[in-house]
Amino acid sequence: MSNVSTRHAVRAFISGESAPFSGQRLAKVGYKTTEKMVKEGKKAPPSICASVPLLSGSDVADHMAALMPHILTMLEGVQDNVIRSLYEGRKYQLSDITDDEISVTACLSYLTATTESTRWSKEYIESWFDRVLGDNLTVVIAEKLGFEELNDSQLETVTKHLNGYRGLFGQLAGKTVSLAPAQISGLRRALDVCSVDSESDPITGRVIGKLDEMERIQNGLIEMLL
């Protein structure tokens, strides 16, 4: 994998280890061995990944005219899904729908909700960590340890601390995760020292919301015991 070349090496995907370069994303093609394949004596192909550059708004804007028919077709499909959600949410009693309920704004809200829920995984959060916090936190950790010009031994020490933070943030993907108060405070400090903007980064906002939720639960338990 490369962050300087226009060619990007393809590697075997290893869960918990494969990661993108700073400022890039990890493109992953995954396969799982199904029950049918087992019965046929077959195995799934190896999963692969590559660190690739992020698409920018200008990349899309440059091809907007050609993309527009595909975008409209995609949004029509989203409208169908919105209507399905309304129908099922009202216990299969739906007599009409309004323009507002299937507007582009409504479609965007639906896409945001469904995309975040499907992407909210350990790997997704750790990728966010590498992209948003990794570089700044490396500097902060090195300064805290009194390291100026990192040699191999010092870099290894910094990396261990960095991996500790990455692992804790990755745990937030769990539905029933519960971190200790000291761990929550540590993650908040990491966000603060890196000056992460939750308003411009929805993932950061969701991470902070998860920390807030855990603290509310912990505070509620403490109040019950008093």
C-alpha positions as MATLAB code, in Angstrom:
seq = 'MSNVSTRHAVRAFISGESAPFSGQRLAKVGYKTTEKMVKEGKKAPPSICASVPLLSGSDVADHMAALMPHILTMLEGVQDNVIRSLYEGRKYQLSDITDDEISVTACLSYLTATTESTRWSKEYIESWFDRVLGDNLTVVIAEKLGFEELNDSQLETVTKHLNGYRGLFGQLAGKTVSLAPAQISGLRRALDVCSVDSESDPITGRVIGKLDEMERIQNGLIEMLL';
ca = [
       0.000    0.000    0.000;
       1.283    3.457   -0.816;
       0.371    7.037    0.019;
       2.608    8.646   -2.600;
       2.156    6.556   -5.751;
      -0.811    6.374   -8.095;
      -0.574    2.576   -7.764;
      -1.794    1.059   -4.516;
      -0.620   -2.357   -3.394;
      -3.216   -4.997   -2.625;
      -2.588   -6.989    0.549;
      -4.309   -9.762    2.461;
      -6.851   -8.262    4.843;
      -6.097   -9.057    8.486;
      -8.779   -7.972   10.934;
      -7.403   -5.679   13.611;
      -4.113   -5.180   11.762;
      -4.824   -3.882    8.273;
      -5.080   -0.100    8.318;
      -5.013    2.768    5.802;
      -2.276    5.352    5.518;
      -2.962    8.757    7.040;
      -5.468   10.687    4.944;
      -6.597    7.585    3.050;
      -9.244    4.922    3.528;
      -8.987    1.151    3.626;
     -10.793   -0.414    0.674;
     -11.702   -3.982    1.577;
     -13.043   -6.927   -0.408;
     -14.156   -9.620    2.013;
     -15.302  -13.215    1.565;
     -16.706  -15.768    4.000;
     -16.968  -19.517    3.609;
     -20.663  -20.385    3.443;
     -22.339  -23.572    4.593;
     -22.948  -24.492    0.963;
     -19.249  -24.090    0.158;
     -18.310  -26.332    3.101;
     -20.629  -29.050    1.837;
     -19.027  -28.741   -1.598;
     -15.542  -28.895   -0.126;
     -14.730  -25.334   -1.170;
     -13.220  -22.383    0.681;
     -13.829  -18.679    0.243;
     -11.128  -16.685   -1.576;
      -8.761  -14.708    0.668;
     -10.046  -11.278    1.712;
      -7.963   -8.389    0.407;
      -7.507   -4.681    1.085;
      -5.701   -1.609   -0.193;
      -5.062    1.859    1.194;
      -6.534    4.258   -1.352;
      -6.984    8.053   -1.541;
     -10.248    9.538   -0.346;
     -12.583   10.875   -3.012;
     -13.030   14.626   -2.798;
     -16.004   16.830   -3.526;
     -14.148   18.303   -6.483;
     -13.686   14.812   -7.956;
     -17.437   14.344   -7.910;
     -18.186   17.887   -9.090;
     -15.962   17.417  -12.139;
     -18.206   14.569  -13.300;
     -21.540   15.790  -11.973;
     -23.263   15.948  -15.363;
     -22.444   12.307  -16.087;
     -23.232   11.224  -12.537;
     -26.595   12.977  -12.293;
     -28.737   10.271  -14.018;
     -27.209    7.637  -11.715;
     -27.743    9.828   -8.661;
     -31.397   10.331   -9.556;
     -31.906    6.595  -10.053;
     -30.211    5.905   -6.730;
     -32.404    8.474   -4.961;
     -35.539    6.884   -6.420;
     -34.448    3.655   -4.771;
     -33.910    5.526   -1.505;
     -37.424    6.967   -1.780;
     -38.760    3.408   -2.070;
     -36.863    2.461    1.089;
     -38.189    5.531    2.913;
     -41.742    4.557    1.965;
     -41.065    1.004    3.159;
     -39.845    2.388    6.492;
     -42.950    4.548    6.846;
     -45.218    1.626    5.973;
     -43.547   -0.795    8.383;
     -43.158    1.865   11.083;
     -46.904    2.502   11.026;
     -47.683   -1.211   11.360;
     -48.593   -1.578    7.690;
     -51.252    1.130    7.847;
     -50.247    3.856    5.371;
     -52.861    5.808    3.463;
     -50.687    8.592    2.013;
     -47.211   10.132    1.951;
     -46.173   13.778    1.677;
     -43.576   15.432   -0.531;
     -41.567   16.285    2.584;
     -41.424   12.639    3.628;
     -39.764   11.621    0.352;
     -37.831   14.824   -0.373;
     -34.099   14.897   -1.101;
     -33.584   16.075    2.477;
     -35.506   13.061    3.761;
     -33.465   10.788    1.506;
     -30.242   12.282    2.866;
     -31.392   11.680    6.430;
     -32.211    8.066    5.584;
     -28.846    7.525    3.881;
     -26.970    9.052    6.823;
     -28.768    6.848    9.328;
     -28.382    3.611    7.385;
     -24.764    4.259    6.377;
     -23.665    5.023    9.931;
     -25.410    1.955   11.330;
     -23.817   -0.405    8.810;
     -20.354    1.132    9.060;
     -20.253    1.363   12.844;
     -17.743   -1.426   13.394;
     -14.429   -1.845   15.204;
     -12.544   -1.534   11.922;
     -14.529    1.554   10.922;
     -13.804    3.365   14.200;
     -10.132    2.379   14.128;
      -9.892    3.686   10.561;
     -11.441    6.960   11.765;
      -8.932    7.017   14.632;
      -5.967    6.633   12.264;
      -7.308    9.317    9.947;
      -8.438   11.900   12.512;
      -6.386   11.332   15.663;
      -3.373    9.237   14.720;
      -0.843   11.874   13.672;
      -1.659   14.468   16.339;
      -1.851   11.923   19.134;
       1.517   10.473   18.120;
       3.067   13.904   18.629;
       1.277   14.425   21.950;
       2.337   11.024   23.301;
       5.953   11.591   22.247;
       5.994   14.979   23.984;
       4.472   13.522   27.160;
       7.191   10.869   27.222;
       9.903   13.470   26.658;
      10.857   12.119   23.242;
      12.114   14.655   20.699;
      13.574   12.834   17.696;
      12.134    9.330   17.761;
      14.521    6.412   17.422;
      13.244    2.892   16.741;
      12.880    2.020   20.421;
      11.027    5.235   21.241;
       8.774    4.862   18.215;
       7.872    1.366   19.374;
       6.928    2.746   22.796;
       4.803    5.511   21.288;
       3.111    3.016   18.965;
       2.143    0.803   21.924;
       0.462    3.753   23.634;
      -1.214    4.741   20.352;
      -2.500    1.200   19.829;
      -3.935    1.300   23.349;
      -6.013    4.350   22.480;
      -7.001    2.841   19.119;
      -8.161   -0.346   20.832;
     -10.265    1.524   23.396;
     -11.932    3.639   20.714;
     -12.543    0.472   18.695;
     -14.411   -1.049   21.643;
     -17.075    1.649   21.249;
     -18.459   -0.364   18.334;
     -19.766   -2.955   20.775;
     -23.449   -2.747   21.685;
     -22.876   -3.583   25.347;
     -19.421   -2.050   25.832;
     -18.668   -0.481   29.200;
     -15.406    1.351   29.827;
     -14.049    2.370   33.213;
     -14.416    6.062   34.155;
     -10.641    6.524   33.852;
     -10.714    5.064   30.333;
     -13.563    7.352   29.296;
     -11.650   10.355   30.652;
      -8.570    9.252   28.739;
     -10.470    9.067   25.467;
     -12.000   12.485   26.084;
      -8.539   13.943   26.718;
      -7.312   12.398   23.470;
     -10.155   14.099   21.596;
      -9.474   17.406   23.360;
      -5.698   17.532   22.753;
      -6.256   16.713   19.077;
      -8.858   19.509   18.805;
     -11.341   17.277   16.985;
     -14.424   19.124   15.706;
     -17.565   17.081   16.349;
     -19.708   19.474   14.297;
     -17.791   18.947   11.055;
     -17.102   15.244   11.674;
     -20.237   13.155   12.369;
     -18.185   10.132   13.434;
     -16.538   12.191   16.173;
     -19.970   13.346   17.275;
     -21.171    9.763   17.530;
     -18.046    8.725   19.472;
     -18.631   11.541   21.964;
     -22.294   10.550   22.188;
     -21.273    6.977   23.035;
     -18.971    8.235   25.800;
     -21.759   10.486   27.113;
     -24.158    7.542   27.154;
     -21.750    5.352   29.148;
     -21.190    8.124   31.673;
     -24.939    8.645   32.095;
     -25.406    4.934   32.775;
     -22.530    4.879   35.252;
     -23.790    7.988   37.052;
     -27.267    6.474   37.225;
     -25.898    3.291   38.801;
     -23.953    5.326   41.357;
     -27.091    7.270   42.297;
     -29.001    4.022   42.769;
     -26.363    2.776   45.204;
     -26.351    5.961   47.279;
];
